[in-house]
Amino acid sequence: MPRSAFLVALLGFGLVSAASTANASVYNLDVNTACCGSLTSYGTITATNDGSNLQIAVQLAPNVYFNNASAPNNALVFNLSGTTQISFSGLASPFTSTGDSAHPNATELSGSFTAPPLTSGAGKSDFQYRILFDDTSSHNGNVAPGIGSLTFDILNEQVSNLSSINGGLFFGVDVWNSNTGGSTGNVGATLESTVAPVPEPSTWAMMILGFLGIGFMTYRQRKHKTALNAA
């Protein structure tokens, strides 16, 4: 393959890679009930395409933790379109899935997991999958400071597979708000923003190399043409 054609192909590959880079959606835990206090946000959940997997990162607000008063509790509930069973990676204790003993990192067939009091009346909220929080060794009964973050991958899923339920809720979290006036209860997450794809460093390197190479080849061709005209 001619050098110029190779550089063009390299640049094209970089552009394609940039276009297919993982995007992310940020969800705000801003749907609450009076029992949780009066915070405007109880934290955020970021969903990112992690290669062929879906990475979920939960970061609760300051002094807000996963509820463990009557362990195990629903640390996170969510829906995925078109699925009946999913598997996890990086889900570490004290968080567990609803899988059986033979498949501890995989859910059983999808069920219906509620997040009361978000389930009252017309706003009933039944979620398909859940992650449990059960830390009986150090935080059972809600001991401050508690655990306020969670990150794991859902295998072979993408951000686009997340689906909402009544009222546009994408996630539900059972929280303990240890701030003054707070208590325990469930809060829901609505879509806040979608972050545009950002190319990885290797993709940027290929694109820059391609542009430099094409510029260099163009310079050589012009120089060669000038030399021929002068001959």
Backbone torsions as a table, in degrees:
resi	resn	phi	psi	omega
1	MET	NA	131.1	176.3
2	PRO	-57.3	149.5	-175.8
3	ARG	-59.6	-41.3	-178.9
4	SER	-63.5	-39.7	179.3
5	ALA	-66.3	-36.9	178.6
6	PHE	-63.8	-42.9	-179.4
7	LEU	-66.7	-37.9	176.1
8	VAL	-63.0	-42.8	178.6
9	ALA	-63.4	-39.2	179.3
10	LEU	-63.9	-42.9	177.5
11	LEU	-63.0	-42.9	179.2
12	GLY	-61.9	-39.4	178.2
13	PHE	-63.8	-40.1	178.6
14	GLY	-63.2	-41.2	179.4
15	LEU	-66.2	-40.9	178.0
16	VAL	-64.1	-42.4	179.2
17	SER	-61.9	-41.0	179.1
18	ALA	-63.4	-39.0	-178.5
19	ALA	-67.8	-28.5	-175.8
20	SER	-99.5	8.3	-179.1
21	THR	-65.8	151.7	-175.7
22	ALA	-59.8	136.0	172.2
23	ASN	-104.6	173.0	-176.8
24	ALA	-140.6	149.9	174.1
25	SER	-122.9	138.5	-179.4
26	VAL	-111.1	131.6	-178.5
27	TYR	-117.5	137.8	-177.3
28	ASN	-103.1	126.7	176.7
29	LEU	-80.1	79.3	-172.2
30	ASP	-120.9	6.8	177.2
31	VAL	-105.9	112.0	-172.9
32	ASN	-136.7	176.1	174.9
33	THR	-121.5	166.1	-174.0
34	ALA	-59.9	-28.0	-175.4
35	CYS	-68.7	-16.5	-178.4
36	CYS	-91.9	0.4	-175.8
37	GLY	98.8	-162.3	-172.8
38	SER	-124.3	30.1	177.9
39	LEU	-69.7	145.3	176.3
40	THR	-79.6	-22.3	176.4
41	SER	-148.6	134.2	179.6
42	TYR	-101.7	9.0	178.8
43	GLY	135.5	-173.9	-179.7
44	THR	-132.9	157.0	174.0
45	ILE	-127.7	126.7	179.5
46	THR	-112.3	125.5	178.2
47	ALA	-110.1	125.2	-175.0
48	THR	-131.8	140.1	171.9
49	ASN	-72.6	112.1	-177.7
50	ASP	-106.1	78.7	-172.4
51	GLY	68.0	-124.1	178.5
52	SER	-88.3	1.8	-176.8
53	ASN	-113.2	168.9	178.4
54	LEU	-110.9	116.9	178.3
55	GLN	-95.8	131.2	178.1
56	ILE	-113.8	125.8	178.2
57	ALA	-125.7	117.7	179.0
58	VAL	-104.0	127.9	174.5
59	GLN	-129.5	106.7	-178.7
60	LEU	-78.6	157.9	-177.8
61	ALA	-66.9	163.9	178.3
62	PRO	-54.1	133.5	178.6
63	ASN	66.3	16.9	172.7
64	VAL	-113.8	130.9	-174.4
65	TYR	-133.9	165.9	174.3
66	PHE	-66.6	132.8	-177.7
67	ASN	-70.7	131.2	-179.9
68	ASN	-135.9	24.5	-175.7
69	ALA	-65.6	-35.4	179.7
70	SER	-132.7	61.8	-173.6
71	ALA	-56.4	147.7	-2.1
72	PRO	-83.0	149.9	179.0
73	ASN	-119.4	164.7	177.3
74	ASN	-75.9	102.8	176.5
75	ALA	-70.8	-35.2	-177.2
76	LEU	-159.2	131.8	174.4
77	VAL	-126.2	145.2	-174.5
78	PHE	-162.2	170.1	179.2
79	ASN	-122.2	147.1	172.2
80	LEU	-132.0	129.9	-176.7
81	SER	-72.7	140.4	172.6
82	GLY	69.2	25.7	-179.4
83	THR	-124.3	155.3	173.6
84	THR	-127.7	-9.9	178.8
85	GLN	-160.6	138.4	179.1
86	ILE	-134.4	161.7	178.6
87	SER	-124.4	154.0	-175.4
88	PHE	-117.7	158.0	171.7
89	SER	-136.0	137.5	178.3
90	GLY	79.2	13.2	178.6
91	LEU	-85.7	105.3	-172.1
92	ALA	-106.6	153.5	175.5
93	SER	-56.1	141.0	12.3
94	PRO	-91.7	20.6	176.9
95	PHE	-96.6	137.3	178.7
96	THR	-138.4	162.4	174.4
97	SER	-95.2	-172.5	178.7
98	THR	-97.5	20.9	-179.9
99	GLY	-68.3	162.8	178.4
100	ASP	-83.3	177.7	-175.3
101	SER	-63.9	-28.0	179.9
102	ALA	-79.2	-21.5	-179.2
103	HIS	-135.1	72.0	-172.5
104	PRO	-65.7	-19.2	-179.4
105	ASN	-108.6	20.9	178.8
106	ALA	-134.2	142.7	177.4
107	THR	-74.6	156.1	168.6
108	GLU	-77.4	-175.1	177.6
109	LEU	-54.1	144.3	-173.0
110	SER	-56.3	139.3	177.4
111	GLY	-120.2	-157.3	178.7
112	SER	-128.9	107.0	-175.9
113	PHE	-109.5	118.4	-176.2
114	THR	-89.1	160.2	178.2
115	ALA	-128.7	68.1	-179.5
116	PRO	-62.1	148.1	4.6
117	PRO	-88.9	15.9	174.9
118	LEU	-67.6	-6.7	-175.7
119	THR	-91.5	3.2	-174.0
120	SER	-77.6	142.3	172.9
121	GLY	58.7	-143.2	-175.6
122	ALA	-69.2	-15.9	-179.4
123	GLY	-90.7	25.7	-177.0
124	LYS	-54.4	134.2	-172.2
125	SER	-125.1	95.4	177.3
126	ASP	-104.4	121.2	-178.3
127	PHE	-104.3	156.7	-173.9
128	GLN	-86.1	-39.2	-176.1
129	TYR	-127.5	158.2	179.0
130	ARG	-149.6	153.1	170.5
131	ILE	-113.5	132.9	-177.9
132	LEU	-98.0	148.8	175.1
133	PHE	-117.8	122.7	-175.9
134	ASP	-148.2	85.4	-178.2
135	ASP	-111.6	76.7	-176.6
136	THR	-74.5	-15.3	-175.7
137	SER	-77.7	-35.4	-173.9
138	SER	-134.5	-21.7	-175.2
139	HIS	-126.0	13.3	177.6
140	ASN	-64.8	128.5	-176.4
141	GLY	87.5	9.8	176.4
142	ASN	65.0	87.9	177.4
143	VAL	-108.8	125.9	-179.3
144	ALA	-85.1	145.0	-8.7
145	PRO	-76.9	143.6	-179.4
146	GLY	-94.9	-158.5	180.0
147	ILE	-104.0	125.0	-174.5
148	GLY	-124.0	14.8	178.9
149	SER	-143.4	152.8	-178.8
150	LEU	-155.9	130.1	177.0
151	THR	-137.3	133.0	178.1
152	PHE	-160.1	167.8	177.5
153	ASP	-110.7	142.9	169.3
154	ILE	-104.4	117.8	-172.1
155	LEU	-68.7	138.6	173.5
156	ASN	58.8	34.5	174.2
157	GLU	-129.0	163.5	-179.7
158	GLN	-134.5	167.1	-179.2
159	VAL	-55.9	-38.1	-177.5
160	SER	-64.7	-15.4	-179.8
161	ASN	-83.8	-14.0	177.6
162	LEU	-68.3	135.8	-178.7
163	SER	-129.0	149.4	-177.4
164	SER	-93.7	166.7	175.7
165	ILE	-119.4	-164.1	-176.3
166	ASN	-49.5	130.9	177.9
167	GLY	81.5	7.0	178.6
168	GLY	78.3	22.7	178.5
169	LEU	-82.0	130.3	178.2
170	PHE	-101.9	-25.7	-179.6
171	PHE	-143.1	158.0	170.5
172	GLY	-132.8	140.7	179.9
173	VAL	-134.5	133.5	174.8
174	ASP	-89.4	111.4	-172.4
175	VAL	-115.4	161.1	168.9
176	TRP	-118.8	112.4	178.1
177	ASN	-92.5	103.8	-177.0
178	SER	-85.6	0.8	176.0
179	ASN	-68.2	161.2	179.5
180	THR	-55.6	128.0	-179.5
181	GLY	86.5	0.0	-178.3
182	GLY	-93.9	170.4	178.9
183	SER	-156.7	-152.4	179.4
184	THR	-109.1	152.7	178.7
185	GLY	166.5	176.1	-178.0
186	ASN	-97.1	141.9	176.3
187	VAL	-127.5	150.5	-178.3
188	GLY	-113.5	155.0	-178.0
189	ALA	-113.2	130.6	174.8
190	THR	-110.7	156.9	-178.8
191	LEU	-66.5	126.2	179.5
192	GLU	-101.2	-45.9	-177.8
193	SER	-162.6	159.5	174.1
194	THR	-118.4	125.0	-176.9
195	VAL	-90.1	130.9	179.9
196	ALA	-64.0	150.4	178.9
197	PRO	-58.4	140.9	176.5
198	VAL	-119.8	118.6	-179.1
199	PRO	-59.2	146.0	176.2
200	GLU	-74.2	161.1	179.7
201	PRO	-54.1	-38.9	-179.7
202	SER	-65.0	-34.9	178.4
203	THR	-68.2	-43.6	176.8
204	TRP	-58.7	-42.1	-178.8
205	ALA	-61.4	-42.8	179.7
206	MET	-66.0	-39.8	-179.8
207	MET	-65.9	-43.9	179.5
208	ILE	-64.1	-42.8	178.4
209	LEU	-60.8	-41.4	179.5
210	GLY	-63.8	-44.7	179.2
211	PHE	-63.4	-43.5	179.6
212	LEU	-63.4	-41.2	-179.3
213	GLY	-65.2	-43.0	179.3
214	ILE	-65.2	-39.3	177.6
215	GLY	-63.5	-40.1	179.9
216	PHE	-66.7	-42.5	-179.7
217	MET	-65.6	-38.7	177.5
218	THR	-63.1	-41.0	178.7
219	TYR	-62.8	-43.7	-179.5
220	ARG	-65.1	-40.4	-179.7
221	GLN	-64.8	-41.1	178.4
222	ARG	-65.9	-40.3	179.4
223	LYS	-64.0	-41.2	179.8
224	HIS	-65.7	-41.4	179.9
225	LYS	-64.0	-39.9	178.9
226	THR	-64.0	-40.0	179.4
227	ALA	-64.1	-39.7	179.7
228	LEU	-67.3	-40.0	-179.7
229	ASN	-66.7	-30.9	-178.7
230	ALA	-80.1	-17.8	-176.0
231	ALA	-72.3	NA	NA
